[in-house]
Amino acid sequence: MKKVLITGATGGLAQSLVENLTKNNWQLVLVSRSSEKLEEIYGNKHTQIIADCSTSQGAKLIFDEIAARNITLDSLAHCVGNIRLGSLHRTSEADFLDCISTNLFSAFFTLSGFVEHLKKSSTHGSAVFVSSAAASIGIPNHEVISAAKGGLEALVRSSAATYAASNIRINAVSPGILDTPASASLLTSDLMREIAAKQYPIKGIGSAEEVADLMVWLMSEKAQRVTGQVWSIDAGFSSIRPLVK
């Protein structure tokens, strides 16, 4: 039975991932900063750990708890993240640091702990992270999230190179806007949804379920030759220019 650590477990994407993996009989370890949200969403299902992985101490707590419960992981799905929009000169230092900490520092500390866990247990494994189309194409007012996710993608590629010889695979998915609570403030009306949908070459709003499907595949044995990749799932937004009619 495959055993996966899912961080940011109360988010919309993570919930779709949990549903997918549960159907496929994976053993899940769920991490969130909020015990109340974990209990509200999952009850007493799955192993649950309360921690903030955006700090080295928080990440260490996660893997100390996993070790104490004699769990040997083989997969990591890092779903921690937030969205900070706004022009550079209007972004406060606090908002900048929060975005970098949540999206980049959390990935660094969690991946470090996961790799150490695999090394100690002599286990090969797979990690998948969540980037953003904003990391690969310039989008107005996305400076902070672009910087954070750009750093994340560089981390994925470099760490994949470091640990490939240990058969530890590290990849990321890069979606456009998704119909999840994290994007709710951007999709507040039918008009806003229509405007958002029209910016993609293949019109529409992405679903958490389709991104979760890709993440599951990347963690599975079917993707055993795949590492160091950032998989765009953004309807062509970051790579093609649609035909203008």
Order of alpha helices (4+ residues) and beta strands (2+ residues): beta-alpha-beta-alpha-beta-alpha-beta-alpha-alpha-beta-alpha-beta-alpha-alpha-beta
